[in-house]
């Protein structure tokens, strides 16, 4: 199941909710969700909160470059405290977004052992950067978003979009309280 197509309105709203809550919880400059377009070998911004939210949705990057590319290809979450020292940080890609972070957290959106995309949090508060509990929380957000995307992509499930978004928002609010 490649997500080269545009997600439904409900799935898009859910992804936007995920990035907004992730940004708030981690006191970050920005948060985003990329979906993997396997056919074209690209990661596509589908939701953005914070830096770049006005223009990044729909922007595409090679799926084999940068931290998001590494997370998409490995299926593993990552925290990077100093991106300048990270050899697979694609500074040129970051510069093209008009925001170059110094640190980030990233987790794959996994469904049935398949990577659907990547959730990133840029420049989280310093206490979040080295806390494995926070990386677990980010991974949980990513997992919930992946489940919702899978359900939304199944034929006949479009009627559940609004309920799914509301349920997930309630879950996120309880986690952040």
C-alpha positions as CSV (number, residue, x, y, z in Angstrom):
1,X,0.0,0.0,0.0
2,X,1.9,3.1,-1.2
3,X,0.5,6.4,-0.3
4,X,1.2,8.2,-3.6
5,X,-2.4,9.3,-3.6
6,X,-3.6,12.2,-1.5
7,X,-5.0,11.1,1.8
8,X,-8.7,11.6,2.5
9,X,-9.8,14.8,4.3
10,X,-10.2,12.9,7.5
11,X,-6.8,11.3,7.3
12,X,-5.3,14.7,6.4
13,X,-7.0,16.3,9.4
14,X,-5.7,13.5,11.6
15,X,-2.1,14.0,10.4
16,X,-2.4,17.7,11.0
17,X,-3.6,17.0,14.5
18,X,-0.7,14.6,15.1
19,X,1.9,17.3,14.1
20,X,0.3,20.0,16.1
21,X,0.2,18.0,19.2
22,X,3.7,16.6,18.7
23,X,5.0,20.1,18.3
24,X,3.3,21.3,21.5
25,X,4.3,18.3,23.6
26,X,7.9,18.5,22.6
27,X,8.0,22.3,22.6
28,X,9.4,22.2,19.1
29,X,9.9,24.7,16.4
30,X,8.1,22.5,13.9
31,X,6.7,19.0,13.3
32,X,5.8,17.3,10.1
33,X,4.6,14.1,8.5
34,X,6.0,12.8,5.3
35,X,4.2,10.0,3.4
36,X,6.2,7.6,1.3
37,X,5.5,7.7,-2.4
38,X,7.1,4.3,-3.3
39,X,6.4,4.6,-7.0
40,X,8.4,7.8,-7.3
41,X,10.9,7.1,-4.5
42,X,10.0,10.3,-2.6
43,X,8.8,11.5,0.7
44,X,5.9,14.0,0.5
45,X,5.1,16.5,3.2
46,X,1.4,15.9,4.1
47,X,1.1,17.8,7.3
48,X,3.2,20.6,8.9
49,X,2.9,22.6,12.1
50,X,5.3,25.5,12.9
51,X,8.1,26.5,10.6
52,X,7.1,26.0,7.0
53,X,3.4,25.2,7.6
54,X,2.3,27.9,5.0
55,X,4.0,26.3,2.0
56,X,5.6,22.9,2.6
57,X,2.6,20.6,2.2
58,X,3.0,18.7,-1.1
59,X,6.8,19.3,-1.3
60,X,8.7,16.2,-2.3
61,X,12.2,15.0,-1.4
62,X,14.1,11.9,-2.4
63,X,13.3,9.0,0.0
64,X,16.9,7.9,0.1
65,X,18.3,11.2,1.5
66,X,18.5,12.9,4.9
67,X,17.3,11.8,8.3
68,X,13.7,11.2,7.2
69,X,15.0,9.1,4.3
70,X,17.2,7.0,6.7
71,X,14.2,6.5,9.1
72,X,11.9,5.6,6.2
73,X,14.5,3.1,4.8
74,X,15.5,1.6,8.2
75,X,12.1,1.6,9.9
76,X,13.8,2.8,13.1
77,X,13.2,6.0,15.2
78,X,16.0,8.4,15.8
79,X,17.0,11.4,18.0
80,X,19.8,13.6,16.8
81,X,21.1,16.3,19.2
82,X,23.6,17.9,16.8
83,X,22.7,17.6,13.1
84,X,25.9,19.4,12.0
85,X,27.8,16.3,13.2
86,X,25.4,13.8,11.5
87,X,26.8,12.6,8.1
88,X,23.4,11.7,6.7
89,X,21.8,15.1,7.5
90,X,21.0,16.6,4.1
91,X,21.5,20.3,4.8
92,X,20.7,21.3,1.3
93,X,17.2,19.7,1.6
94,X,16.7,21.5,5.0
95,X,17.8,24.8,3.4
96,X,15.2,24.4,0.6
97,X,12.5,24.3,3.3
98,X,13.7,27.7,4.6
99,X,14.4,26.2,8.1
100,X,17.6,24.4,9.1
101,X,17.2,22.7,12.5
102,X,20.0,21.9,14.8
103,X,18.3,18.8,16.4
104,X,15.4,16.5,15.6
105,X,13.4,13.5,16.5
106,X,12.0,11.2,13.8
107,X,9.9,8.0,13.9
108,X,8.5,5.8,11.1
109,X,4.8,5.5,10.4
110,X,4.6,1.7,10.3
111,X,1.7,-0.6,9.3
112,X,2.1,-4.3,9.1
113,X,5.9,-4.1,9.0
114,X,5.7,-1.6,6.2
115,X,6.9,2.0,6.4
116,X,4.2,4.4,5.2
117,X,6.0,7.6,6.1
118,X,7.9,9.5,8.8
119,X,6.9,11.8,11.7
120,X,9.6,14.5,12.5
121,X,9.9,17.0,15.3
122,X,12.4,19.8,14.6
123,X,14.3,21.4,17.4
124,X,12.5,19.9,20.3
125,X,13.1,21.2,23.8
126,X,16.5,20.0,25.1
127,X,15.0,17.7,27.7
128,X,13.2,15.8,24.9
129,X,16.2,15.2,22.8
130,X,17.9,12.5,25.0
131,X,14.8,11.1,26.7
132,X,14.0,7.6,25.3
133,X,10.6,7.9,26.9
134,X,9.9,10.9,24.6
135,X,11.2,8.9,21.6
136,X,8.7,6.1,22.6
137,X,5.9,8.7,22.8
138,X,6.8,10.0,19.3
139,X,6.9,6.4,18.0
140,X,3.4,5.9,19.6
141,X,2.1,9.0,17.7
142,X,3.6,7.7,14.5
143,X,2.0,4.2,15.1
144,X,-1.4,5.7,15.7
145,X,-1.2,7.9,12.6
146,X,-0.1,4.8,10.5
147,X,-3.1,2.8,11.8
148,X,-5.4,5.6,10.9
149,X,-4.0,5.9,7.4
150,X,-4.4,2.2,6.8
151,X,-8.0,2.3,8.0
152,X,-8.7,5.4,5.9
153,X,-7.2,3.7,2.8
154,X,-9.4,0.7,3.0
155,X,-12.5,0.7,0.7
156,X,-15.7,1.4,2.5
157,X,-14.0,3.0,5.5
158,X,-14.2,6.6,4.5
159,X,-17.3,7.1,6.7
160,X,-15.1,6.4,9.8
161,X,-12.8,9.4,9.1
162,X,-14.5,11.9,11.4
163,X,-14.8,9.4,14.3
164,X,-11.2,8.3,13.8
165,X,-9.9,11.9,14.0
166,X,-12.0,12.7,17.0
167,X,-10.9,9.5,18.8
168,X,-7.3,10.2,18.1
169,X,-7.5,13.8,19.2
170,X,-9.0,12.7,22.5
171,X,-6.2,10.2,22.9
172,X,-3.6,12.8,22.3
173,X,-5.2,15.3,24.7
174,X,-5.2,12.6,27.5
175,X,-1.5,11.8,26.8
176,X,-0.5,15.5,26.9
177,X,-2.4,16.2,30.2
